[in-house]
Structure formats: structure tokens, C-alpha cells
Amino acid sequence: MSKVTKTHRVTVYKRPMPTGNILLYYNYTVDGKRFREASGLWLIPVKTSADKAKNTNTMRLAEEVARQKSADLDAADNGIQQQIENTHILLIDYIQKTIDGYDNYEFVNSRTSLISLIREFKEFTRVVDINRTWYAEFIQFLFNKGHKTNTVCGRCNIIKAILHKAQLDGIIKQRPDFSGLTPTPEPGQRCFLTIEELRKMAAADFPSRLKNPFLFACFTGLRLNDVRCLKWSDIQDGIIYLRQHKTKQLVQVPISKNAAQFMNARTSDERVFYDFPTCETWYGSKIKQWAKLAGIEKNVSFHVSRHTFATLTLGNGADLFTVSKLLGHTKITTTQIYAKVLDEGRRKAVDAIPEL
């Protein structure tokens, strides 16, 4: 039997389905006419405590949306007009506007991917349409597509950033409260190379235009985009002065002898690595081939060079603060992850000693 939960003038209607799920709807009346609106939410059969907790959160979300709908209807009854300026702007168009003319590959690529996902999810979503319900449904859509938890978190962070800009631009009055909806990121494992593994990769027979940028990054900690765009004018007295593409943080990285041996000879071209591979996907696959050729079984990508720099410097006595500055981290807690990786490695080394 269906039940109705009342929240002010909007009620949450529960409709049982043959599958055992319970669909949730919103019931309300405007000018004497009754409306029933699908919420896009549903309750699942309770078999475990986790099922019960999930249903509790779903109902909390449905009732919160119902309260907001009630407030909007009450405001309309009292003659308070809702903001209608810019309400026609589609979300995908607004996101595209934020990347037009932007040259940061990572920034543009991540938002372009998000546009494709939103187009598949709900193409005609307006910026003003985004609320907790939309957000929760989008998260479920990403999980249904097989996206990993940390990938979903990344997409969510972009959505939040977009809405923050929309608020500053006056398109929305206030960002929705998404508390409790975004999944908790899973701690990732940092893959890095030891100095012995770097020696193997350096000794492997592989094209220098592919080897040099990666090995240079292993001894400077620069990201792929920063290595690609590095100019001779960014280097003064053996020190790299560079504003990072990703974080806009200014870093100063001394060029060690290890790093210097992998730099191209200076030519008329202003870029240090003038023959840097243009296709990142192709380059990434080549790096994996190179690592395998060197006898390394790890999943090596270009970004592993940054992890390698962090663990090498920390493992050889550098302090967290110094390494954090070299990497351009905005929070030292990010750098501490590498210290934990080293601690785990030391623990495994000690535990590997056979018992007496």
C-alpha cells in the first residue's frame, strides 16, 4: 500500500513496484490542480543494514527537495517572482564557455569529457536546474557507467566549481547544498620508480625523444604539460622558474646533474623539448612499452615521474616542506601521502626478513 509523507504543502508519495523497489513522487496542488512529479529517486528492499542506511539517505533527500519545492510554491503565492534572467542557459553551453580560449590541456580535456557525459545523461539540463536530485542522479549515472569512485569525485568537483562560477556570474543565487551526496574518495596507491628502475629505463634502447622528457620529469617533478611547454627563458642560472599550468603556483626547481643530462641541446627553438610527442595517449602507451622493455612490471605512466621525484627526494633526506614547494603543492597534506608510501615500503622491507 502506498504511503504519503507530508513536508509542508508538498508530499512525498511512495509507489511500490513489482520488483520490490518503491518509487518516490512529489504531490502538490497549484490553483486547485493536482500534480504528481517523478523524483527520480527510489527505495530498495531492505536486506542489510547498508540497504536501510541507503533508504534513509534517499528519503532525507526526497523530503529536503519537497521542502524546497514548498518554499518555492509559497513564494509564488506571495507574489515573489523567481529570478528568470539567464534561466535559459544550458549547462553544457555554460561549461563550454568556461573552456573557450583556455590552453590548459588537462583543464579543457576534463571539462570536455564532462560535457559529453551530461549530454548523454540529460542534454537539455539548464544551469538553474541543478539541485540535489539532479546531482544524486548524475552520480548514480556515472557509477552505472562503470566509473570508479575517485573518477566520480573528480566529476563532482568540476560540477561544484561550475556552479560556484555560475553564482559569481549571477546565473544562480546560491549553490545547492550537496553535503552527504558526494562519495568519499578512495585512497590511491602512488606508483613510483626506484633509482635502480630508473637506471634500467635509462639503459633500455628506446628513442631519446620519448625517454628524455620522462626522465627529466623524474628529476624535476614537473607535470607533463609543464615539461611540454618548458621554454629556455624559464631557466635562469640552472633553476627553473615556472608557473604551473594546473595550479598556477609558481615553482622554482634547481636542475640537477641527473636532470640536465636529459635536456635537449639548445637550438633556435624556444622550447626545451621541441620534439615532445603531440599525442598524449600514444605517448602514454609508448612509456608502458618502454617500461616493459626495461623489465619493469609496474603500471608506468608519465605522471609516475612526478611520484618518483617526490619519493626520491623524501627518501634521500629532503624535508616535507621543501618537497612540497618543489612540487608546487597548495597543501602539505598532499605531499605527506608520499611520506606514507615510503613508510609502508620500509615496513614491507622489514617484514620481508625471514623469521629465525
C-alpha positions in Angstrom: 0.0 0.0 0.0 1.3 3.4 -0.9 2.2 5.9 1.7 2.4 9.7 1.7 4.9 11.7 3.7 3.9 15.3 4.1 6.5 18.1 4.0 4.7 21.4 4.2 2.4 21.6 1.1 4.4 19.1 -1.0 4.1 15.5 -0.2 6.4 12.6 -0.9 4.4 9.8 -2.4 5.6 6.2 -2.3 4.6 3.8 -5.1 5.5 0.1 -4.6 6.7 -1.7 -7.7 6.5 -5.5 -8.5 10.3 -5.6 -8.4 10.2 -4.7 -4.7 11.6 -1.1 -5.3 9.5 1.8 -4.2 9.4 4.8 -6.5 9.1 8.3 -4.9 6.9 11.1 -6.4 6.1 14.6 -5.3 2.4 15.5 -4.9 1.3 19.1 -4.8 -1.6 21.4 -5.8 -1.4 24.7 -7.7 -4.5 26.8 -8.3 -6.7 23.8 -7.5 -5.0 21.5 -9.9 -3.2 18.4 -8.6 0.3 17.5 -9.8 2.4 14.4 -9.4 6.0 14.8 -10.3 8.6 11.9 -10.6 11.5 12.5 -8.2 13.9 10.1 -9.9 14.5 8.5 -6.5 13.5 5.1 -5.2 13.8 2.9 -2.1 15.2 -0.6 -2.3 14.2 -3.8 -0.5 15.9 -3.9 2.9 18.1 -6.9 3.3 21.1 -5.5 5.1 21.9 -2.5 7.3 23.5 -0.9 4.4 20.2 -1.1 2.4 18.5 0.5 5.4 21.0 3.4 5.6 20.7 4.0 1.9 16.9 4.2 2.1 17.2 6.6 5.0 19.5 8.9 3.0 17.2 8.7 -0.1 14.2 9.7 2.0 16.1 12.5 3.6 17.0 13.8 0.1 13.4 13.5 -1.1 12.0 15.3 1.9 14.6 18.1 1.5 13.6 18.6 -2.1 10.0 18.6 -1.1 10.7 21.4 1.5 12.4 23.5 -1.2 9.5 23.0 -3.6 7.1 24.0 -0.9 9.1 27.2 -0.2 9.1 28.0 -4.0 5.4 27.5 -4.2 4.7 29.6 -1.1 6.9 32.4 -2.6 4.9 32.3 -5.8 1.7 32.5 -3.9 3.0 35.6 -2.1 3.9 37.3 -5.3 7.6 36.8 -5.0 9.0 36.3 -8.5 11.8 33.9 -9.0 14.8 35.0 -10.9 14.2 34.5 -14.6 17.2 36.2 -16.1 19.7 33.7 -17.6 17.4 30.7 -16.7 17.6 29.6 -20.3 21.4 28.9 -20.3 22.1 25.2 -20.8 24.7 23.6 -18.6 26.7 22.1 -21.4 26.9 25.6 -23.1 28.0 27.2 -19.9 30.7 24.7 -19.3 31.9 25.1 -22.9 32.1 28.9 -22.3 34.4 28.3 -19.4 37.0 26.5 -21.5 36.8 28.6 -24.7 40.3 30.1 -25.3 41.8 28.1 -22.5 45.1 26.4 -23.3 45.5 24.1 -20.3 45.1 20.6 -21.8 44.1 18.9 -18.6 41.5 21.6 -17.7 40.0 21.6 -21.2 40.0 17.8 -21.5 38.3 17.1 -18.2 35.5 19.6 -18.9 35.1 18.4 -22.5 34.6 14.9 -21.1 32.1 16.2 -18.6 30.1 17.9 -21.4 29.9 14.5 -23.2 28.6 12.8 -20.1 26.0 15.4 -19.4 24.8 15.3 -23.0 24.3 11.5 -22.6 22.7 11.9 -19.1 20.3 14.9 -19.6 21.4 17.0 -22.5 19.0 19.9 -22.0 19.8 20.5 -18.4 19.9 24.2 -17.6 22.3 25.6 -15.0 19.3 26.6 -12.9 18.0 23.0 -13.0 20.8 21.6 -10.9 19.7 20.6 -7.4 20.3 17.7 -5.0 18.1 15.4 -7.0 19.9 16.1 -10.3 23.3 15.8 -8.6 22.4 12.4 -6.9 21.0 11.0 -10.2 24.2 12.1 -12.1 26.4 10.4 -9.5 24.3 7.2 -9.9 24.6 7.6 -13.7 28.4 7.7 -13.5 28.6 4.6 -11.3 26.2 2.8 -13.6 28.6 3.5 -16.5 31.4 1.8 -14.5 33.3 4.9 -13.4 35.5 4.4 -10.3 34.8 6.3 -7.1 37.7 8.7 -7.5 36.7 9.5 -11.1 33.2 10.2 -9.9 34.6 12.5 -7.2 36.6 14.4 -9.8 33.5 14.9 -12.0 31.6 16.1 -8.9 34.3 18.6 -8.1 34.0 20.1 -11.6 30.3 20.4 -11.2 30.8 22.3 -7.9 33.3 24.6 -9.5 31.0 25.3 -12.4 28.2 26.2 -10.0 30.5 28.4 -8.0 31.3 30.4 -11.1 27.6 30.5 -12.0 26.9 32.0 -8.7 29.6 34.6 -9.2 28.2 35.4 -12.7 24.7 35.9 -11.2 23.1 33.0 -13.1 22.1 31.3 -9.8 21.5 32.9 -6.5 23.2 30.3 -4.4 25.0 27.0 -5.0 22.9 23.9 -3.9 23.9 22.1 -0.8 25.4 18.7 -1.9 26.5 17.7 1.5 26.3 13.9 2.1 25.9 13.1 -1.6 29.4 13.1 -2.9 31.1 9.7 -2.4 34.2 9.6 -0.2 37.4 9.3 -2.3 39.3 6.1 -2.0 43.0 6.4 -1.0 45.0 5.8 -4.1 48.3 4.0 -4.4 51.2 6.0 -5.6 53.2 4.1 -8.2 56.9 5.3 -8.3 60.2 4.1 -9.7 63.3 3.4 -7.6 66.7 4.7 -8.7 67.6 1.1 -9.8 64.5 1.0 -12.0 65.3 4.4 -13.5 68.8 3.1 -14.4 67.1 0.2 -16.2 64.8 2.6 -18.1 67.7 4.9 -19.0 69.8 2.0 -20.3 66.9 0.5 -22.4 67.2 1.0 -26.1 64.4 3.5 -26.8 64.0 6.7 -28.8 65.5 9.7 -26.9 62.6 12.0 -27.8 60.4 9.7 -25.7 62.9 8.9 -23.0 64.3 12.4 -22.3 61.1 14.3 -21.2 60.1 11.4 -18.9 63.5 11.0 -17.2 63.8 14.8 -17.0 60.5 14.9 -15.1 61.7 12.1 -12.8 64.4 14.5 -11.5 62.4 17.8 -11.5 58.8 16.7 -10.6 57.3 18.7 -13.4 53.9 17.6 -14.8 53.6 16.5 -18.4 52.0 19.8 -19.6 54.8 21.8 -17.9 57.5 19.7 -19.4 55.9 20.0 -22.9 55.7 23.8 -22.6 59.0 24.4 -20.8 61.0 27.2 -22.5 64.6 28.1 -22.3 63.5 31.5 -21.0 62.0 29.7 -18.0 65.5 28.7 -16.9 67.9 31.1 -15.2 71.2 30.2 -13.6 70.3 26.5 -13.6 66.9 27.0 -11.9 63.5 26.5 -13.5 61.1 29.4 -12.7 57.7 28.2 -13.8 54.1 28.9 -13.1 52.3 25.6 -13.3 49.5 25.1 -15.8 47.3 23.1 -13.4 47.5 25.1 -10.1 49.0 28.4 -11.3 51.5 28.0 -8.5 55.0 29.4 -9.1 57.7 26.8 -8.6 61.5 27.1 -8.5 63.2 23.8 -9.2 67.0 23.6 -9.4 68.2 21.4 -12.4 70.4 18.6 -11.0 73.1 16.9 -13.0 70.6 13.9 -13.3 68.0 16.2 -14.9 70.4 18.2 -17.1 71.7 15.1 -19.0 68.2 14.5 -20.4 67.7 18.1 -21.8 67.9 18.7 -25.5 70.8 20.7 -26.8 69.8 24.3 -27.1 68.6 25.3 -30.5 66.8 28.3 -32.1 63.5 26.7 -30.9 62.4 28.4 -27.6 61.0 25.1 -26.2 63.5 22.8 -24.4 61.7 19.7 -25.6 60.8 20.9 -29.1 60.2 17.3 -30.3 57.8 16.4 -27.5 55.2 13.8 -28.6 51.9 15.6 -29.6 49.5 12.8 -28.7 49.4 12.0 -25.0 47.5 8.7 -25.4 50.1 7.5 -27.9 53.0 8.7 -25.7 51.4 7.0 -22.6 51.3 3.7 -24.5 54.9 4.1 -25.6 56.0 4.7 -22.0 54.4 1.4 -20.9 56.2 -0.4 -23.7 59.5 1.2 -22.7 59.0 0.1 -19.0 58.2 -3.4 -20.1 61.3 -3.5 -22.3 63.3 -2.4 -19.3 61.9 -5.4 -17.3 59.7 -3.2 -15.0 56.2 -4.7 -14.3 54.7 -1.6 -12.8 51.9 0.4 -14.5 54.1 3.3 -15.6 52.5 6.5 -16.9 54.1 9.9 -17.4 52.7 11.1 -14.1 54.7 8.3 -12.3 57.7 10.6 -12.9 56.2 13.1 -10.5 55.7 10.4 -7.9 59.2 9.2 -8.5 60.7 12.7 -7.9 58.7 13.0 -4.6 59.7 9.7 -3.2 63.4 10.0 -4.3 63.8 13.4 -2.7 62.0 12.4 0.5 63.8 9.1 0.7 67.2 10.9 0.4 66.6 13.3 3.3 64.6 16.2 2.0 62.0 17.6 4.3 58.3 17.7 3.6 58.1 21.5 3.3 60.9 21.7 0.8 59.5 18.9 -1.4 56.0 20.5 -1.2 57.4 23.7 -2.6 59.3 22.0 -5.3 56.2 20.1 -6.4 54.0 23.3 -6.1 51.5 21.6 -3.8 49.0 24.0 -2.3 48.6 21.8 0.8 51.4 20.0 2.5 49.0 17.1 3.3 49.2 16.2 -0.4 53.0 15.8 0.0 52.5 13.7 3.1 51.0 11.0 1.0 54.5 10.2 -0.4 55.9 10.0 3.1 53.3 7.4 4.0 54.2 5.4 0.9 57.9 5.4 2.0 56.9 4.3 5.5 54.8 1.4 4.0 57.8 0.4 1.9 60.1 0.4 4.8 57.6 -1.7 6.8 57.3 -4.2 4.0 61.1 -4.4 3.7 61.4 -5.2 7.5 58.6 -7.7 7.4 60.2 -9.5 4.5 63.1 -10.6 6.6 62.7 -14.4 7.3 62.0 -15.5 10.8 64.8 -17.0 12.8 
